[in-house]
Amino acid sequence: MNLITDDLQATLRNGQTLCLRDALGLEIRVTEGSLWLTQERDAQDHVIGTGGSFRIIRRGAVVLTALRGARMNFVPRRAPARSLQLAAAY
């Protein structure tokens, strides 16, 4: 998944499904309702309610299903800041 914006949102009605691919590192933040999340190669499903979040840590497909109408924000993982080591010149 290639995200160009930091402000990506989605709304799903009851029972609606969204499939994400290549979303490793993406964080899903539920702002309203609840989601049932199934991640490829993960034996455990996850339910995320209002105010909850989930970071995708496995490669493969992720299926989101709204248990109640759900609104969510998608937050891409930020690259870690590079640490700079400065040497003082005397």
N, C-alpha and C positions, 0 to 999 in steps of 0.2 A: 504494500500500500504506500503510495507516495502522497503525502499531505503537503499542500502548498500554504495552507493557512493554519494559524493557531486557534481559530475560532470556528470549529466544525461542530455542528449540532444536528441531532436527528430526533424525530418524534415517531413513535410506533403506537398504533391503536391496539386494543386488546387482541391478542392472538397473532398479530403481525410479526413477521420474522425478517431479520436482516442478517446476511452472511458477510463476514469480513475475511479477506485473504491477505496474506503477507502483512500482517498488522503487528508483528513482534514489537514489544515495547510500548504500544499504544495504551493509554489509560482511558477507561470508560467511567465517567462520573454521572450517576443517575441524579437528576435534579427533580424528578417527579415520577411517581408510580413505581413499578418494579419490573425487573428483567430476570429471565432465566437464561443463563449463559452456559453454553456447552463448547468446550475447547477440544479440538482434535488431539488425540493421544493423552487425554486426561480422563481418568476413570470417574472423577468427581464433577458433578454439575454444580453451578453456583447460582444463588438467588441474590440479587442486589436490589435493595430498596432505596427509597429517597434518601439522599445524603451519602449513600455508599459509593464505593468505587472498586474497580478491578483493573489490574495491569496485566496485559497479555504477555506471558513469559514463555510460550511455546510457539514453534513454527506450525503453520497449517491453518485450517479454517476455524473460525469462531462463529457460532450461531447464536444470535440474540433473539429471544422471543419475549414479547411484552405479556406479562401476567396480568397487569392492569395497564391502561394507557401509560406509556413511559416517554419521558423526555430525557435526553442525555447529551453530554458534551464529550467530545473526543480530544484528548490531550496527547500530542506526540511526545515521545521521550526526548529530552534535551541531551545533546552531547555534553559530556562532562567538560567543565572549564579546564583548560590546560593550565597547569601551574608553572609559573615563571620563577626561575631562580636567578636573582640578580646578584652580581658580584660587585662589591664596592671597589672603585679604583682609587688608590691612594697615591 
